Amino acid sequence: RNESEAIKDIVENVEKLLDKTILFIATNPVGVESRVNDIIQLLDRDIQKSHDVLLLGMWGMGGVGKTTIAKAIYNKFGSKFEGRSFLANIREVWEENAGQAKLQEQLLSDICKEMTTKVPSVEYGKMTLKDRLCHKRVLIILDDVNTLEQLNALCGSHKWFGSGSRIIITTRDMNLLRGNRVDQLYPMKGMNESESIELFSWHAFKQASPTKDFAEISRNVVEYSGGLPLALEVLGSYLFDREVTEWKSVIDKLKRIPNDQVHKKLKISYDSLSDDTVKEIFLDIACFFIGMDRNDVMLILNGCGLFAEIGLSILVERCLVIVDYNNILRMHHLLRDMGREIVREKSPEELEERCRLWFPEDVLHILSEQTGTKAIKGLTLKLPRANAKCFSSEAFKKMTKLRLLQLAGVKLDGDFKYLSRNLRWLSWNGFPLRYIPANFYREKLVSIELVNSNVKLVWKKAQN
């Protein structure tokens, strides 16, 4: 080797020694290594010798650990590249004053080690990035991307980067990764039971498993968290060094009101929905339609004028709703609770001013006291047959905008004309009458379900 090559090697080694950019992951990184190894297989086993430029998308709901895993990959393999950059919280930074230029400048600074480069416009930044990075083998993490505009400004195409580069994008929105925008996709899954118990225990007990007296109640909290690392960490830290009675009180409260820190993190996905009809669909599913057939729900939602096909597609892309293999709508119950809390927090004191009612005690109060208002769009009350209750039909008189009604173990006494003329869905398990009264307005109904009913004749006479 000649002298210049030796000097080059020395310079590279010194640069590596000086580059001590290690990102904090977690004090107890449970489940991280196995997920990192899964992603490395997608990136190529020999990450140092592969010559292709490869983009990988990590997709999953908020709080599932996308950023944590991306940090671990950055720490473990960043030194194998000529340059590396971790752009954190892109969604938030992008909205800041001059945030777009700031992100492009950080990318240039991290990789080219130049502090003086200023980006006067996004278009200028694109040209500069392409020019400076096209011959460099780089590792770039784009964390929490939520618009195509961000992707186009920070990694316009494979041609921007040198041979062997790896670009990892974390997002809650599958739509950003469609159309060959990435070469590999890694859907983030929640933790299994053993991982969940261990992560929760490190935060709640400062050890890898629960103490004996708290073993059973810990499992209740872990079950509630549904494998979501964010919830396991937040609730574990909150419950640390508290008495069993306090734990029970927290669990009871969570049944009505979700943890604020978890709620705010998950609500970001809801707030990012720019279309009010999609938000309405999400809230309807969270309150009434979980566990129902997708086609049946779309019929009802389209009857409400909510453009169900595209709306439901967006919710699936954003990890807010799941359609399982049997075409059944599912939702992580922390997302369900987030949706229901959005409804509750708009009127925490006055039940009758909430747009949707699902909690039995709340609905019993509204129907018994006849305090319903036009604010109510949907209502469900399912009681065991043995505890069936009878209410006056006048309890529905002021619910003029009610479009979704689900009842079980309920009887109505009085005139059916008081039921909303805007009703689109009526599900009444155990409907007590032999026929549906003629003065029940049904012109806008698109779905009527009368399981276990006494109906012998649907309509006794035609409605004018």
C-alpha positions as a Python dict, from the first residue, in 0.01 Angstrom:
ca = {
    (1, 'R'): (0, 0, 0),
    (2, 'N'): (119, 351, -73),
    (3, 'E'): (139, 634, 180),
    (4, 'S'): (-181, 807, 66),
    (5, 'E'): (-390, 491, 124),
    (6, 'A'): (-240, 451, 471),
    (7, 'I'): (-325, 812, 556),
    (8, 'K'): (-680, 760, 426),
    (9, 'D'): (-725, 458, 653),
    (10, 'I'): (-596, 653, 953),
    (11, 'V'): (-837, 940, 880),
    (12, 'E'): (-1134, 698, 850),
    (13, 'N'): (-1042, 530, 1178),
    (14, 'V'): (-1010, 865, 1356),
    (15, 'E'): (-1349, 975, 1217),
    (16, 'K'): (-1508, 655, 1349),
    (17, 'L'): (-1352, 709, 1691),
    (18, 'L'): (-1478, 1067, 1698),
    (19, 'D'): (-1827, 970, 1581),
    (20, 'K'): (-1976, 858, 1911),
    (21, 'T'): (-2338, 920, 1811),
    (22, 'I'): (-2508, 651, 2015),
    (23, 'L'): (-2881, 697, 2060),
    (24, 'F'): (-3046, 602, 2388),
    (25, 'I'): (-3285, 311, 2339),
    (26, 'A'): (-3401, 187, 2676),
    (27, 'T'): (-3252, 85, 3007),
    (28, 'N'): (-3410, -259, 2961),
    (29, 'P'): (-3458, -315, 2586),
    (30, 'V'): (-3699, -611, 2600),
    (31, 'G'): (-3772, -774, 2264),
    (32, 'V'): (-3549, -534, 2072),
    (33, 'E'): (-3279, -776, 1953),
    (34, 'S'): (-3514, -1025, 1789),
    (35, 'R'): (-3690, -748, 1594),
    (36, 'V'): (-3360, -591, 1490),
    (37, 'N'): (-3244, -927, 1356),
    (38, 'D'): (-3569, -968, 1159),
    (39, 'I'): (-3516, -630, 994),
    (40, 'I'): (-3148, -693, 924),
    (41, 'Q'): (-3253, -1002, 727),
    (42, 'L'): (-3471, -777, 513),
    (43, 'L'): (-3191, -524, 470),
    (44, 'D'): (-2953, -807, 359),
    (45, 'R'): (-2759, -1033, 591),
    (46, 'D'): (-2422, -895, 487),
    (47, 'I'): (-2510, -529, 521),
    (48, 'Q'): (-2149, -428, 456),
    (49, 'K'): (-2112, -589, 112),
    (50, 'S'): (-2450, -535, -55),
    (51, 'H'): (-2430, -284, -341),
    (52, 'D'): (-2798, -207, -399),
    (53, 'V'): (-2965, 101, -252),
    (54, 'L'): (-3250, -33, -37),
    (55, 'L'): (-3544, 149, 125),
    (56, 'L'): (-3731, -24, 409),
    (57, 'G'): (-4059, 91, 562),
    (58, 'M'): (-4149, 15, 924),
    (59, 'W'): (-4526, 46, 965),
    (60, 'G'): (-4732, 25, 1283),
    (61, 'M'): (-4960, 201, 1528),
    (62, 'G'): (-4831, 468, 1765),
    (63, 'G'): (-4644, 338, 2068),
    (64, 'V'): (-4563, -3, 1916),
    (65, 'G'): (-4187, 59, 1918),
    (66, 'K'): (-4093, 162, 1563),
    (67, 'T'): (-3857, 439, 1677),
    (68, 'T'): (-3692, 219, 1940),
    (69, 'I'): (-3610, -53, 1687),
    (70, 'A'): (-3488, 202, 1433),
    (71, 'K'): (-3253, 351, 1696),
    (72, 'A'): (-3116, 6, 1775),
    (73, 'I'): (-3040, -59, 1407),
    (74, 'Y'): (-2874, 283, 1381),
    (75, 'N'): (-2653, 213, 1684),
    (76, 'K'): (-2561, -138, 1577),
    (77, 'F'): (-2481, -81, 1209),
    (78, 'G'): (-2427, 292, 1163),
    (79, 'S'): (-2047, 269, 1188),
    (80, 'K'): (-2039, 34, 886),
    (81, 'F'): (-2143, 321, 656),
    (82, 'E'): (-1957, 624, 523),
    (83, 'G'): (-2222, 849, 675),
    (84, 'R'): (-2533, 816, 890),
    (85, 'S'): (-2818, 1032, 1006),
    (86, 'F'): (-3118, 980, 1234),
    (87, 'L'): (-3389, 1238, 1165),
    (88, 'A'): (-3621, 1215, 1465),
    (89, 'N'): (-3983, 1335, 1498),
    (90, 'I'): (-4011, 1444, 1134),
    (91, 'R'): (-4388, 1495, 1166),
    (92, 'E'): (-4339, 1752, 1444),
    (93, 'V'): (-4026, 1923, 1308),
    (94, 'W'): (-4178, 1960, 961),
    (95, 'E'): (-4453, 2183, 1105),
    (96, 'E'): (-4208, 2415, 1282),
    (97, 'N'): (-4102, 2747, 1137),
    (98, 'A'): (-3834, 2665, 875),
    (99, 'G'): (-3863, 2302, 986),
    (100, 'Q'): (-3841, 2164, 632),
    (101, 'A'): (-3507, 2333, 564),
    (102, 'K'): (-3389, 2238, 913),
    (103, 'L'): (-3436, 1867, 838),
    (104, 'Q'): (-3253, 1889, 505),
    (105, 'E'): (-2970, 2084, 670),
    (106, 'Q'): (-2941, 1826, 948),
    (107, 'L'): (-2916, 1547, 690),
    (108, 'L'): (-2634, 1728, 511),
    (109, 'S'): (-2459, 1814, 838),
    (110, 'D'): (-2477, 1460, 978),
    (111, 'I'): (-2342, 1292, 667),
    (112, 'C'): (-2112, 1551, 510),
    (113, 'K'): (-1992, 1696, 843),
    (114, 'E'): (-2049, 2047, 711),
    (115, 'M'): (-2206, 2295, 952),
    (116, 'T'): (-2218, 2589, 708),
    (117, 'T'): (-2460, 2456, 445),
    (118, 'K'): (-2782, 2660, 444),
    (119, 'V'): (-3094, 2553, 258),
    (120, 'P'): (-3294, 2853, 129),
    (121, 'S'): (-3575, 2636, -15),
    (122, 'V'): (-3693, 2276, -19),
    (123, 'E'): (-3619, 2244, -391),
    (124, 'Y'): (-3264, 2370, -337),
    (125, 'G'): (-3231, 2120, -54),
    (126, 'K'): (-3337, 1834, -281),
    (127, 'M'): (-3077, 1921, -542),
    (128, 'T'): (-2805, 1961, -281),
    (129, 'L'): (-2886, 1630, -109),
    (130, 'K'): (-2885, 1443, -440),
    (131, 'D'): (-2554, 1604, -541),
    (132, 'R'): (-2375, 1548, -207),
    (133, 'L'): (-2504, 1200, -121),
    (134, 'C'): (-2511, 1019, -456),
    (135, 'H'): (-2155, 888, -410),
    (136, 'K'): (-2179, 811, -39),
    (137, 'R'): (-2280, 482, 120),
    (138, 'V'): (-2516, 603, 394),
    (139, 'L'): (-2758, 481, 661),
    (140, 'I'): (-3050, 721, 706),
    (141, 'I'): (-3343, 682, 945),
    (142, 'L'): (-3649, 894, 867),
    (143, 'D'): (-3853, 870, 1187),
    (144, 'D'): (-4228, 937, 1208),
    (145, 'V'): (-4297, 1037, 849),
    (146, 'N'): (-4661, 1124, 782),
    (147, 'T'): (-4673, 1291, 437),
    (148, 'L'): (-4542, 1218, 89),
    (149, 'E'): (-4409, 1575, 80),
    (150, 'Q'): (-4166, 1483, 359),
    (151, 'L'): (-4049, 1171, 176),
    (152, 'N'): (-3997, 1359, -149),
    (153, 'A'): (-3792, 1627, 28),
    (154, 'L'): (-3567, 1388, 222),
    (155, 'C'): (-3528, 1082, -3),
    (156, 'G'): (-3663, 1160, -348),
    (157, 'S'): (-3540, 839, -510),
    (158, 'H'): (-3284, 560, -491),
    (159, 'K'): (-3059, 764, -719),
    (160, 'W'): (-2999, 1019, -444),
    (161, 'F'): (-2775, 777, -255),
    (162, 'G'): (-2453, 590, -314),
    (163, 'S'): (-2423, 218, -376),
    (164, 'G'): (-2505, 4, -70),
    (165, 'S'): (-2703, 276, 111),
    (166, 'R'): (-2989, 186, 346),
    (167, 'I'): (-3285, 414, 414),
    (168, 'I'): (-3533, 320, 689),
    (169, 'I'): (-3868, 499, 714),
    (170, 'T'): (-4096, 468, 1019),
    (171, 'T'): (-4459, 564, 975),
    (172, 'R'): (-4815, 502, 1095),
    (173, 'D'): (-4949, 538, 740),
    (174, 'M'): (-4919, 244, 501),
    (175, 'N'): (-5024, 462, 208),
    (176, 'L'): (-4685, 636, 216),
    (177, 'L'): (-4512, 305, 148),
    (178, 'R'): (-4724, 196, -150),
    (179, 'G'): (-4637, 207, -518),
    (180, 'N'): (-4281, 73, -496),
    (181, 'R'): (-4174, 361, -272),
    (182, 'V'): (-3994, 108, -54),
    (183, 'D'): (-3823, -221, -139),
    (184, 'Q'): (-3910, -396, 187),
    (185, 'L'): (-4194, -359, 438),
    (186, 'Y'): (-4175, -453, 806),
    (187, 'P'): (-4515, -443, 983),
    (188, 'M'): (-4447, -384, 1353),
    (189, 'K'): (-4625, -628, 1583),
    (190, 'G'): (-4696, -586, 1950),
    (191, 'M'): (-4519, -781, 2223),
    (192, 'N'): (-4612, -1136, 2317),
    (193, 'E'): (-4722, -1218, 2671),
    (194, 'S'): (-4379, -1304, 2813),
    (195, 'E'): (-4218, -992, 2661),
    (196, 'S'): (-4505, -779, 2791),
    (197, 'I'): (-4474, -910, 3145),
    (198, 'E'): (-4098, -856, 3145),
    (199, 'L'): (-4114, -500, 3010),
    (200, 'F'): (-4395, -407, 3247),
    (201, 'S'): (-4208, -559, 3543),
    (202, 'W'): (-3890, -362, 3478),
    (203, 'H'): (-4094, -44, 3510),
    (204, 'A'): (-4332, -149, 3787),
    (205, 'F'): (-4092, -352, 4006),
    (206, 'K'): (-3741, -274, 3873),
    (207, 'Q'): (-3692, -644, 3803),
    (208, 'A'): (-3774, -891, 3524),
    (209, 'S'): (-4090, -1039, 3680),
    (210, 'P'): (-4367, -928, 3917),
    (211, 'T'): (-4338, -975, 4292),
    (212, 'K'): (-4550, -1258, 4429),
    (213, 'D'): (-4828, -1041, 4575),
    (214, 'F'): (-4870, -855, 4248),
    (215, 'A'): (-4846, -1144, 4000),
    (216, 'E'): (-5216, -1177, 3921),
    (217, 'I'): (-5301, -808, 3910),
    (218, 'S'): (-4993, -748, 3691),
    (219, 'R'): (-5136, -988, 3435),
    (220, 'N'): (-5457, -781, 3432),
    (221, 'V'): (-5262, -466, 3348),
    (222, 'V'): (-5055, -650, 3085),
    (223, 'E'): (-5373, -785, 2925),
    (224, 'Y'): (-5519, -433, 2917),
    (225, 'S'): (-5203, -302, 2747),
    (226, 'G'): (-5249, -543, 2456),
    (227, 'G'): (-4877, -584, 2383),
    (228, 'L'): (-4823, -210, 2329),
    (229, 'P'): (-4478, -116, 2470),
    (230, 'L'): (-4582, 247, 2530),
    (231, 'A'): (-4870, 141, 2755),
    (232, 'L'): (-4661, -119, 2938),
    (233, 'E'): (-4390, 138, 3017),
    (234, 'V'): (-4625, 423, 3111),
    (235, 'L'): (-4854, 213, 3331),
    (236, 'G'): (-4564, 23, 3488),
    (237, 'S'): (-4389, 348, 3585),
    (238, 'Y'): (-4716, 495, 3715),
    (239, 'L'): (-4788, 191, 3934),
    (240, 'F'): (-4433, 160, 4070),
    (241, 'D'): (-4421, 149, 4452),
    (242, 'R'): (-4801, 174, 4490),
    (243, 'E'): (-5026, -43, 4709),
    (244, 'V'): (-5252, -318, 4571),
    (245, 'T'): (-5560, -108, 4653),
    (246, 'E'): (-5420, 172, 4436),
    (247, 'W'): (-5354, -72, 4153),
    (248, 'K'): (-5717, -187, 4166),
    (249, 'S'): (-5837, 172, 4163),
    (250, 'V'): (-5622, 248, 3856),
    (251, 'I'): (-5757, -60, 3672),
    (252, 'D'): (-6116, 41, 3752),
    (253, 'K'): (-6050, 394, 3626),
    (254, 'L'): (-5895, 266, 3303),
    (255, 'K'): (-6225, 95, 3222),
    (256, 'R'): (-6380, 442, 3191),
    (257, 'I'): (-6093, 685, 3126),
    (258, 'P'): (-5765, 587, 2953),
    (259, 'N'): (-5424, 693, 3077),
    (260, 'D'): (-5362, 1049, 2956),
    (261, 'Q'): (-5008, 990, 2831),
    (262, 'V'): (-5106, 685, 2627),
    (263, 'H'): (-5421, 860, 2502),
    (264, 'K'): (-5230, 1162, 2370),
    (265, 'K'): (-4977, 946, 2187),
    (266, 'L'): (-5245, 737, 2016),
    (267, 'K'): (-5468, 1037, 1941),
    (268, 'I'): (-5200, 1174, 1705),
    (269, 'S'): (-5323, 922, 1446),
    (270, 'Y'): (-5684, 1038, 1487),
    (271, 'D'): (-5588, 1406, 1469),
    (272, 'S'): (-5396, 1344, 1146),
    (273, 'L'): (-5718, 1235, 972),
    (274, 'S'): (-5797, 1544, 765),
    (275, 'D'): (-6143, 1427, 659),
    (276, 'D'): (-6430, 1459, 907),
    (277, 'T'): (-6616, 1165, 750),
    (278, 'V'): (-6319, 936, 823),
    (279, 'K'): (-6315, 1058, 1184),
    (280, 'E'): (-6688, 983, 1210),
    (281, 'I'): (-6632, 631, 1077),
    (282, 'F'): (-6353, 572, 1329),
    (283, 'L'): (-6570, 685, 1621),
    (284, 'D'): (-6867, 478, 1500),
    (285, 'I'): (-6650, 166, 1480),
    (286, 'A'): (-6486, 232, 1819),
    (287, 'C'): (-6825, 270, 1987),
    (288, 'F'): (-7050, 26, 1801),
    (289, 'F'): (-6907, -188, 1521),
    (290, 'I'): (-6607, -382, 1656),
    (291, 'G'): (-6663, -752, 1586),
    (292, 'M'): (-6909, -693, 1300),
    (293, 'D'): (-6874, -797, 937),
    (294, 'R'): (-6700, -536, 723),
    (295, 'N'): (-6964, -548, 446),
    (296, 'D'): (-7252, -504, 690),
    (297, 'V'): (-7080, -205, 850),
    (298, 'M'): (-7004, -46, 513),
    (299, 'L'): (-7372, -73, 417),
    (300, 'I'): (-7469, 113, 735),
    (301, 'L'): (-7196, 378, 705),
    (302, 'N'): (-7278, 444, 340),
    (303, 'G'): (-7639, 483, 445),
    (304, 'C'): (-7516, 758, 678),
    (305, 'G'): (-7341, 930, 384),
    (306, 'L'): (-6989, 857, 511),
    (307, 'F'): (-6821, 707, 199),
    (308, 'A'): (-6728, 388, 378),
    (309, 'E'): (-6502, 221, 119),
    (310, 'I'): (-6236, 491, 108),
    (311, 'G'): (-6283, 584, 474),
    (312, 'L'): (-6229, 232, 600),
    (313, 'S'): (-5932, 187, 367),
    (314, 'I'): (-5765, 496, 517),
    (315, 'L'): (-5827, 373, 873),
    (316, 'V'): (-5666, 37, 791),
    (317, 'E'): (-5367, 212, 630),
    (318, 'R'): (-5325, 427, 943),
    (319, 'C'): (-5329, 121, 1176),
    (320, 'L'): (-5651, 244, 1339),
    (321, 'V'): (-5871, -48, 1227),
    (322, 'I'): (-5798, -411, 1139),
    (323, 'V'): (-6001, -627, 901),
    (324, 'D'): (-5927, -988, 995),
    (325, 'Y'): (-5922, -1299, 775),
    (326, 'N'): (-6294, -1349, 830),
    (327, 'N'): (-6374, -995, 713),
    (328, 'I'): (-6451, -890, 1072),
    (329, 'L'): (-6363, -541, 1197),
    (330, 'R'): (-6113, -540, 1483),
    (331, 'M'): (-5943, -262, 1676),
    (332, 'H'): (-5670, -261, 1940),
    (333, 'H'): (-5868, -193, 2256),
    (334, 'L'): (-5640, 97, 2350),
    (335, 'L'): (-5738, 257, 2019),
    (336, 'R'): (-6100, 176, 2098),
    (337, 'D'): (-6060, 347, 2435),
    (338, 'M'): (-5888, 643, 2268),
    (339, 'G'): (-6187, 687, 2035),
    (340, 'R'): (-6436, 663, 2318),
    (341, 'E'): (-6235, 911, 2526),
    (342, 'I'): (-6252, 1161, 2238),
    (343, 'V'): (-6630, 1141, 2270),
    (344, 'R'): (-6632, 1156, 2651),
    (345, 'E'): (-6388, 1446, 2690),
    (346, 'K'): (-6601, 1677, 2474),
    (347, 'S'): (-6868, 1665, 2745),
    (348, 'P'): (-6724, 1502, 3059),
    (349, 'E'): (-7004, 1616, 3291),
    (350, 'E'): (-7318, 1620, 3075),
    (351, 'L'): (-7396, 1276, 2935),
    (352, 'E'): (-7676, 1404, 2715),
    (353, 'E'): (-7436, 1626, 2520),
    (354, 'R'): (-7213, 1337, 2408),
    (355, 'C'): (-7254, 1232, 2046),
    (356, 'R'): (-7232, 860, 2121),
    (357, 'L'): (-7333, 657, 2426),
    (358, 'W'): (-7213, 300, 2493),
    (359, 'F'): (-7148, 266, 2867),
    (360, 'P'): (-7451, 87, 3024),
    (361, 'E'): (-7479, 311, 3331),
    (362, 'D'): (-7473, 623, 3112),
    (363, 'V'): (-7742, 494, 2875),
    (364, 'L'): (-7961, 371, 3163),
    (365, 'H'): (-7947, 720, 3314),
    (366, 'I'): (-8035, 892, 2984),
    (367, 'L'): (-8330, 662, 2912),
    (368, 'S'): (-8462, 654, 3268),
    (369, 'E'): (-8445, 1032, 3314),
    (370, 'Q'): (-8545, 1104, 2951),
    (371, 'T'): (-8263, 1356, 2913),
    (372, 'G'): (-8155, 1265, 2560),
    (373, 'T'): (-8080, 1550, 2316),
    (374, 'K'): (-8019, 1606, 1945),
    (375, 'A'): (-7643, 1577, 2014),
    (376, 'I'): (-7673, 1197, 2035),
    (377, 'K'): (-7593, 1021, 1704),
    (378, 'G'): (-7552, 666, 1831),
    (379, 'L'): (-7660, 465, 2135),
    (380, 'T'): (-7615, 106, 2246),
    (381, 'L'): (-7757, -74, 2549),
    (382, 'K'): (-7721, -451, 2579),
    (383, 'L'): (-7869, -608, 2891),
    (384, 'P'): (-7903, -978, 2983),
    (385, 'R'): (-8254, -1113, 2917),
    (386, 'A'): (-8290, -1190, 3286),
    (387, 'N'): (-8237, -821, 3365),
    (388, 'A'): (-8445, -675, 3083),
    (389, 'K'): (-8573, -323, 3142),
    (390, 'C'): (-8864, -123, 3007),
    (391, 'F'): (-8842, 247, 2915),
    (392, 'S'): (-9085, 500, 2778),
    (393, 'S'): (-9043, 556, 2405),
    (394, 'E'): (-9059, 929, 2482),
    (395, 'A'): (-8701, 895, 2611),
    (396, 'F'): (-8602, 913, 2242),
    (397, 'K'): (-8821, 1214, 2157),
    (398, 'K'): (-8539, 1473, 2156),
    (399, 'M'): (-8276, 1243, 1997),
    (400, 'T'): (-8365, 1372, 1652),
    (401, 'K'): (-8019, 1304, 1502),
    (402, 'L'): (-7992, 947, 1628),
    (403, 'R'): (-7878, 729, 1337),
    (404, 'L'): (-7738, 419, 1512),
    (405, 'L'): (-7941, 228, 1772),
    (406, 'Q'): (-7848, -108, 1924),
    (407, 'L'): (-8061, -264, 2196),
    (408, 'A'): (-8074, -600, 2373),
    (409, 'G'): (-8285, -691, 2675),
    (410, 'V'): (-8482, -368, 2633),
    (411, 'K'): (-8857, -301, 2596),
    (412, 'L'): (-9016, 27, 2496),
    (413, 'D'): (-9355, 136, 2621),
    (414, 'G'): (-9538, 395, 2414),
    (415, 'D'): (-9554, 535, 2065),
    (416, 'F'): (-9274, 441, 1825),
    (417, 'K'): (-9313, 771, 1644),
    (418, 'Y'): (-9067, 917, 1896),
    (419, 'L'): (-8779, 716, 1751),
    (420, 'S'): (-8552, 926, 1528),
    (421, 'R'): (-8655, 978, 1166),
    (422, 'N'): (-8282, 974, 1083),
    (423, 'L'): (-8227, 616, 1201),
    (424, 'R'): (-8008, 414, 960),
    (425, 'W'): (-7930, 109, 1173),
    (426, 'L'): (-8160, -64, 1419),
    (427, 'S'): (-8024, -373, 1594),
    (428, 'W'): (-8268, -502, 1856),
    (429, 'N'): (-8192, -841, 2007),
    (430, 'G'): (-8512, -974, 2164),
    (431, 'F'): (-8749, -727, 1996),
    (432, 'P'): (-9063, -784, 2206),
    (433, 'L'): (-9348, -709, 1961),
    (434, 'R'): (-9508, -938, 1701),
    (435, 'Y'): (-9475, -671, 1431),
    (436, 'I'): (-9303, -336, 1384),
    (437, 'P'): (-9550, -53, 1450),
    (438, 'A'): (-9658, 140, 1140),
    (439, 'N'): (-9581, 475, 1301),
    (440, 'F'): (-9214, 383, 1333),
    (441, 'Y'): (-9050, 591, 1057),
    (442, 'R'): (-8832, 362, 850),
    (443, 'E'): (-8769, 544, 523),
    (444, 'K'): (-8398, 603, 594),
    (445, 'L'): (-8325, 262, 748),
    (446, 'V'): (-8060, 63, 561),
    (447, 'S'): (-8014, -218, 813),
    (448, 'I'): (-8255, -372, 1062),
    (449, 'E'): (-8154, -670, 1275),
    (450, 'L'): (-8415, -836, 1499),
    (451, 'V'): (-8239, -1143, 1639),
    (452, 'N'): (-8431, -1358, 1893),
    (453, 'S'): (-8741, -1147, 1837),
    (454, 'N'): (-9115, -1222, 1853),
    (455, 'V'): (-9177, -1072, 1510),
    (456, 'K'): (-9425, -1268, 1299),
    (457, 'L'): (-9506, -988, 1056),
    (458, 'V'): (-9246, -722, 979),
    (459, 'W'): (-9493, -445, 885),
    (460, 'K'): (-9861, -482, 976),
    (461, 'K'): (-9953, -225, 714),
    (462, 'A'): (-9767, -21, 456),
    (463, 'Q'): (-9632, 319, 554),
    (464, 'N'): (-9756, 623, 362),
}
